[in-house]
């Protein structure tokens, strides 16, 4: 929430929508982070180190991590979340189902 706090302190009043890019493949996220100079949270590095060599386990862990992030954002009153799906419809659907965000 540091970014939002800094934006507010600078007088920015427009809506700020957080973006979540679920980790479906550890190597992909590491490459994206290195290309744009982003850091990966230590907690996520632990998850990627543990499951990164097993695609099925990494997918499950990535879905769980994204769900936890999104639930935290929802619990803290965000108005919306930009979910970067990486063309992974089934995994994205699983995230939305886990959070009860799909109409039945």
C-alpha positions as protocol buffer text, in pm:
chain_id: "A"
residue {
  index: 1
  type: UNK
  ca { x: 0 y: 0 z: 0 }
}
residue {
  index: 2
  type: UNK
  ca { x: 309 y: 221 z: -4 }
}
residue {
  index: 3
  type: UNK
  ca { x: 244 y: 339 z: -361 }
}
residue {
  index: 4
  type: UNK
  ca { x: -111 y: 446 z: -276 }
}
residue {
  index: 5
  type: UNK
  ca { x: 3 y: 622 z: 40 }
}
residue {
  index: 6
  type: UNK
  ca { x: 269 y: 813 z: -156 }
}
residue {
  index: 7
  type: UNK
  ca { x: 19 y: 907 z: -428 }
}
residue {
  index: 8
  type: UNK
  ca { x: -227 y: 1042 z: -172 }
}
residue {
  index: 9
  type: UNK
  ca { x: 49 y: 1237 z: 6 }
}
residue {
  index: 10
  type: UNK
  ca { x: 133 y: 1402 z: -327 }
}
residue {
  index: 11
  type: UNK
  ca { x: -228 y: 1513 z: -370 }
}
residue {
  index: 12
  type: UNK
  ca { x: -323 y: 1260 z: -635 }
}
residue {
  index: 13
  type: UNK
  ca { x: -698 y: 1213 z: -617 }
}
residue {
  index: 14
  type: UNK
  ca { x: -775 y: 1004 z: -925 }
}
residue {
  index: 15
  type: UNK
  ca { x: -863 y: 638 z: -876 }
}
residue {
  index: 16
  type: UNK
  ca { x: -568 y: 400 z: -848 }
}
residue {
  index: 17
  type: UNK
  ca { x: -639 y: 44 z: -959 }
}
residue {
  index: 18
  type: UNK
  ca { x: -394 y: -223 z: -842 }
}
residue {
  index: 19
  type: UNK
  ca { x: -276 y: -478 z: -1096 }
}
residue {
  index: 20
  type: UNK
  ca { x: -212 y: -842 z: -1015 }
}
residue {
  index: 21
  type: UNK
  ca { x: -7 y: -1067 z: -1243 }
}
residue {
  index: 22
  type: UNK
  ca { x: -49 y: -1423 z: -1116 }
}
residue {
  index: 23
  type: UNK
  ca { x: 262 y: -1639 z: -1126 }
}
residue {
  index: 24
  type: UNK
  ca { x: 187 y: -1925 z: -1361 }
}
residue {
  index: 25
  type: UNK
  ca { x: 553 y: -1989 z: -1446 }
}
residue {
  index: 26
  type: UNK
  ca { x: 840 y: -1882 z: -1221 }
}
residue {
  index: 27
  type: UNK
  ca { x: 1086 y: -1830 z: -1508 }
}
residue {
  index: 28
  type: UNK
  ca { x: 840 y: -1600 z: -1684 }
}
residue {
  index: 29
  type: UNK
  ca { x: 795 y: -1376 z: -1380 }
}
residue {
  index: 30
  type: UNK
  ca { x: 1169 y: -1362 z: -1313 }
}
residue {
  index: 31
  type: UNK
  ca { x: 1230 y: -1259 z: -1675 }
}
residue {
  index: 32
  type: UNK
  ca { x: 957 y: -992 z: -1671 }
}
residue {
  index: 33
  type: UNK
  ca { x: 1087 y: -851 z: -1342 }
}
residue {
  index: 34
  type: UNK
  ca { x: 1444 y: -832 z: -1472 }
}
residue {
  index: 35
  type: UNK
  ca { x: 1336 y: -663 z: -1796 }
}
residue {
  index: 36
  type: UNK
  ca { x: 1150 y: -383 z: -1619 }
}
residue {
  index: 37
  type: UNK
  ca { x: 1373 y: -351 z: -1312 }
}
residue {
  index: 38
  type: UNK
  ca { x: 1102 y: -465 z: -1071 }
}
residue {
  index: 39
  type: UNK
  ca { x: 1170 y: -646 z: -748 }
}
residue {
  index: 40
  type: UNK
  ca { x: 994 y: -965 z: -648 }
}
residue {
  index: 41
  type: UNK
  ca { x: 864 y: -981 z: -290 }
}
residue {
  index: 42
  type: UNK
  ca { x: 1069 y: -1216 z: -70 }
}
residue {
  index: 43
  type: UNK
  ca { x: 760 y: -1419 z: 16 }
}
residue {
  index: 44
  type: UNK
  ca { x: 697 y: -1482 z: -355 }
}
residue {
  index: 45
  type: UNK
  ca { x: 1062 y: -1573 z: -418 }
}
residue {
  index: 46
  type: UNK
  ca { x: 1026 y: -1845 z: -153 }
}
residue {
  index: 47
  type: UNK
  ca { x: 716 y: -1981 z: -330 }
}
residue {
  index: 48
  type: UNK
  ca { x: 888 y: -1974 z: -669 }
}
residue {
  index: 49
  type: UNK
  ca { x: 1200 y: -2144 z: -533 }
}
residue {
  index: 50
  type: UNK
  ca { x: 989 y: -2415 z: -373 }
}
residue {
  index: 51
  type: UNK
  ca { x: 757 y: -2489 z: -667 }
}
residue {
  index: 52
  type: UNK
  ca { x: 926 y: -2336 z: -972 }
}
residue {
  index: 53
  type: UNK
  ca { x: 1066 y: -2665 z: -1104 }
}
residue {
  index: 54
  type: UNK
  ca { x: 725 y: -2835 z: -1106 }
}
residue {
  index: 55
  type: UNK
  ca { x: 484 y: -2663 z: -1348 }
}
residue {
  index: 56
  type: UNK
  ca { x: 168 y: -2811 z: -1193 }
}
residue {
  index: 57
  type: UNK
  ca { x: 269 y: -2722 z: -838 }
}
residue {
  index: 58
  type: UNK
  ca { x: 384 y: -2374 z: -947 }
}
residue {
  index: 59
  type: UNK
  ca { x: 49 y: -2313 z: -1114 }
}
residue {
  index: 60
  type: UNK
  ca { x: -141 y: -2411 z: -797 }
}
residue {
  index: 61
  type: UNK
  ca { x: 89 y: -2206 z: -575 }
}
residue {
  index: 62
  type: UNK
  ca { x: 64 y: -1908 z: -811 }
}
residue {
  index: 63
  type: UNK
  ca { x: -314 y: -1922 z: -804 }
}
residue {
  index: 64
  type: UNK
  ca { x: -311 y: -1938 z: -424 }
}
residue {
  index: 65
  type: UNK
  ca { x: -67 y: -1647 z: -397 }
}
residue {
  index: 66
  type: UNK
  ca { x: -276 y: -1433 z: -635 }
}
residue {
  index: 67
  type: UNK
  ca { x: -593 y: -1518 z: -442 }
}
residue {
  index: 68
  type: UNK
  ca { x: -428 y: -1411 z: -116 }
}
residue {
  index: 69
  type: UNK
  ca { x: -311 y: -1083 z: -270 }
}
residue {
  index: 70
  type: UNK
  ca { x: -651 y: -1009 z: -417 }
}
residue {
  index: 71
  type: UNK
  ca { x: -837 y: -1097 z: -98 }
}
residue {
  index: 72
  type: UNK
  ca { x: -612 y: -860 z: 95 }
}
residue {
  index: 73
  type: UNK
  ca { x: -688 y: -582 z: -153 }
}
residue {
  index: 74
  type: UNK
  ca { x: -1062 y: -653 z: -135 }
}
residue {
  index: 75
  type: UNK
  ca { x: -1050 y: -659 z: 246 }
}
residue {
  index: 76
  type: UNK
  ca { x: -881 y: -318 z: 236 }
}
residue {
  index: 77
  type: UNK
  ca { x: -1152 y: -163 z: 22 }
}
residue {
  index: 78
  type: UNK
  ca { x: -1008 y: -135 z: -328 }
}
residue {
  index: 79
  type: UNK
  ca { x: -1259 y: -28 z: -592 }
}
residue {
  index: 80
  type: UNK
  ca { x: -1127 y: -273 z: -850 }
}
residue {
  index: 81
  type: UNK
  ca { x: -839 y: -497 z: -949 }
}
residue {
  index: 82
  type: UNK
  ca { x: -673 y: -522 z: -1289 }
}
residue {
  index: 83
  type: UNK
  ca { x: -599 y: -893 z: -1332 }
}
residue {
  index: 84
  type: UNK
  ca { x: -327 y: -959 z: -1590 }
}
residue {
  index: 85
  type: UNK
  ca { x: -441 y: -1299 z: -1717 }
}
residue {
  index: 86
  type: UNK
  ca { x: -150 y: -1382 z: -1952 }
}
residue {
  index: 87
  type: UNK
  ca { x: -410 y: -1561 z: -2171 }
}
residue {
  index: 88
  type: UNK
  ca { x: -462 y: -1827 z: -1904 }
}
residue {
  index: 89
  type: UNK
  ca { x: -843 y: -1850 z: -1902 }
}
residue {
  index: 90
  type: UNK
  ca { x: -874 y: -2164 z: -1687 }
}
residue {
  index: 91
  type: UNK
  ca { x: -633 y: -2039 z: -1422 }
}
residue {
  index: 92
  type: UNK
  ca { x: -797 y: -1697 z: -1420 }
}
residue {
  index: 93
  type: UNK
  ca { x: -1137 y: -1857 z: -1377 }
}
residue {
  index: 94
  type: UNK
  ca { x: -1003 y: -2061 z: -1084 }
}
residue {
  index: 95
  type: UNK
  ca { x: -882 y: -1741 z: -914 }
}
residue {
  index: 96
  type: UNK
  ca { x: -1221 y: -1576 z: -960 }
}
residue {
  index: 97
  type: UNK
  ca { x: -1402 y: -1887 z: -837 }
}
residue {
  index: 98
  type: UNK
  ca { x: -1180 y: -1909 z: -528 }
}
residue {
  index: 99
  type: UNK
  ca { x: -1271 y: -1550 z: -443 }
}
residue {
  index: 100
  type: UNK
  ca { x: -1643 y: -1599 z: -519 }
}
residue {
  index: 101
  type: UNK
  ca { x: -1627 y: -1326 z: -783 }
}
residue {
  index: 102
  type: UNK
  ca { x: -1817 y: -1509 z: -1057 }
}
residue {
  index: 103
  type: UNK
  ca { x: -2191 y: -1486 z: -1101 }
}
residue {
  index: 104
  type: UNK
  ca { x: -2358 y: -1823 z: -1086 }
}
